[in-house]
Amino acid sequence: MGKQDKERRVYTKEFKAEAAALAGKHEKPVSRTAQDLGINENQVYRWIQQARESADTGLPPFPGHGRPRNCPGCGKRTGR
């Protein structure tokens, strides 16, 4: 089973914000918070950093990069 066989998991903005907030409380290590949530520790650190940056800039956190799922034609490639 290689990387190609795994489906990427998608998390809501609310989940990311909650995970970052839980880890930011410092009640337990980030590694334990990540384990409790069933996600990678590095992912939690990334979300914490994004939340801090959004607080500093005033921009909304976790803007997303993908294309909408219900967008006809959004996934079509143009000719090369």
Backbone torsions as a table, in degrees:
resi	resn	phi	psi	omega
1	MET	NA	113.1	-179.2
2	GLY	-101.2	-174.2	180.0
3	LYS	-61.5	-30.8	-178.1
4	GLN	-66.9	-26.4	-177.6
5	ASP	-78.9	-19.2	-177.6
6	LYS	-86.3	137.8	175.9
7	GLU	-93.0	134.7	179.9
8	ARG	-68.9	136.4	178.1
9	ARG	-88.0	142.6	-179.8
10	VAL	-116.7	130.7	-178.4
11	TYR	-114.4	144.8	178.6
12	THR	-73.0	160.3	176.2
13	LYS	-60.5	-36.5	-179.6
14	GLU	-65.6	-41.4	178.4
15	PHE	-63.1	-44.4	-179.7
16	LYS	-62.0	-44.6	-179.8
17	ALA	-63.5	-42.2	179.8
18	GLU	-66.1	-42.0	178.2
19	ALA	-62.5	-43.6	178.8
20	ALA	-64.2	-39.6	179.3
21	ALA	-66.8	-42.7	178.2
22	LEU	-60.5	-45.0	-179.7
23	ALA	-68.3	-32.0	-178.8
24	GLY	-73.4	-15.7	178.8
25	LYS	-71.7	-19.3	178.9
26	HIS	60.2	25.6	176.5
27	GLU	-75.6	-27.2	176.0
28	LYS	-149.0	163.6	-178.1
29	PRO	-61.4	152.4	178.7
30	VAL	-58.9	-36.4	-179.9
31	SER	-61.5	-38.2	179.3
32	ARG	-71.0	-40.8	177.4
33	THR	-60.3	-45.5	179.5
34	ALA	-62.6	-43.7	179.3
35	GLN	-62.1	-42.9	179.1
36	ASP	-61.9	-34.5	-179.1
37	LEU	-87.1	-10.2	179.0
38	GLY	76.5	31.2	179.7
39	ILE	-129.4	168.3	-179.2
40	ASN	-74.2	141.5	179.9
41	GLU	-58.2	-39.9	-179.6
42	ASN	-62.7	-33.0	178.6
43	GLN	-64.4	-41.5	179.5
44	VAL	-64.2	-43.9	177.9
45	TYR	-60.5	-38.5	178.9
46	ARG	-64.0	-42.7	179.9
47	TRP	-67.5	-36.6	176.2
48	ILE	-61.3	-46.3	179.8
49	GLN	-61.5	-43.6	179.2
50	GLN	-64.1	-38.4	178.6
51	ALA	-65.7	-40.9	178.3
52	ARG	-64.7	-43.6	180.0
53	GLU	-63.4	-38.5	179.9
54	SER	-68.8	-33.8	177.4
55	ALA	-66.8	-36.8	179.9
56	ASP	-71.9	-37.6	-174.9
57	THR	-94.6	-18.9	-177.5
58	GLY	83.4	0.4	177.8
59	LEU	-82.8	154.6	179.6
60	PRO	-67.2	142.2	179.5
61	PRO	-76.7	157.6	173.6
62	PHE	55.2	63.2	-176.3
63	PRO	-69.8	-24.4	-178.5
64	GLY	85.1	155.7	-177.9
65	HIS	-130.5	-14.4	-173.6
66	GLY	-81.1	-179.6	177.2
67	ARG	-96.8	152.3	179.1
68	PRO	-61.6	144.9	-178.8
69	ARG	-69.5	-34.7	-176.4
70	ASN	-102.1	53.7	-178.0
71	CYS	-125.3	95.9	-179.6
72	PRO	-59.9	131.2	177.7
73	GLY	85.8	-7.8	-178.1
74	CYS	-69.5	-27.0	-177.4
75	GLY	-93.8	-1.3	-177.7
76	LYS	-76.2	138.6	178.2
77	ARG	-93.1	151.7	174.6
78	THR	-89.4	159.4	180.0
79	GLY	-63.8	152.3	-179.9
80	ARG	-101.7	NA	NA
